Amino acid sequence: MCKRGPGHAAEALECLGGNGYVEESGLPRVYRQQPLQSIWEGSGNVQCLDVLRALEREPDCAEALLAELEQPFRGEAERALREADEAGARRLVERLAVALQGSLLVRHAPAPVADAFRARDRAAYGSLPPGLDLRSIIDRNLPIVVLTSAQGCRLTV
């Protein structure tokens, strides 16, 4: 589901200040398109009810998902599945998606990225708790610039 897209786009615009709002930057177009992504995917309610129906029809799907999850995400997903009902279909799908995201980060991302994800606790942008290695996350995402002199010397910045 693309529910986080508009918030991420708005945050990107804000981070760049006035430059983010200039049409030439491309971000205003991204911002305008974000709400359309969820329309393209289909109604969130329908998607969540489809997941609930699939879990009811094929209970092995839940076990396959749980087998992919790392702790503590597996325990959180198990609780979500026990509490699943039609009225809480959106909550269920969100909890399962976050559990899978977290597990994939623990398994494949650098530790500081996974640690920040676990610590976020639905925190607002920019409000992660102290003590996280945010510098390495920032450094990991900075562009790499290679300068070459007239003599052919290369400097990577």
QUICORKA-V773221 format. One record per pair of residues at least 24 apart in sequence whose C-alpha atoms are under 8 Angstrom apart, sorted by the first residue. I is the first residue (numbers start at 1). J is the second residue. If there is no record, write none. Layout:
I|J  I|J
This chain:
1|38  1|41  1|44  2|34  2|35  2|37  2|38  3|35  3|38  5|34  5|35  6|31  6|34  6|35  9|34  11|125  44|90  45|89  45|90  48|89  48|90  48|92  48|93  49|86  49|89  49|90  51|89  51|93  52|84  52|85  52|86  52|89  68|100  68|103  69|99  69|100  69|103  69|104  70|103  70|106  71|103  73|99  73|100  73|102  73|103  74|99  112|136  112|137  113|137
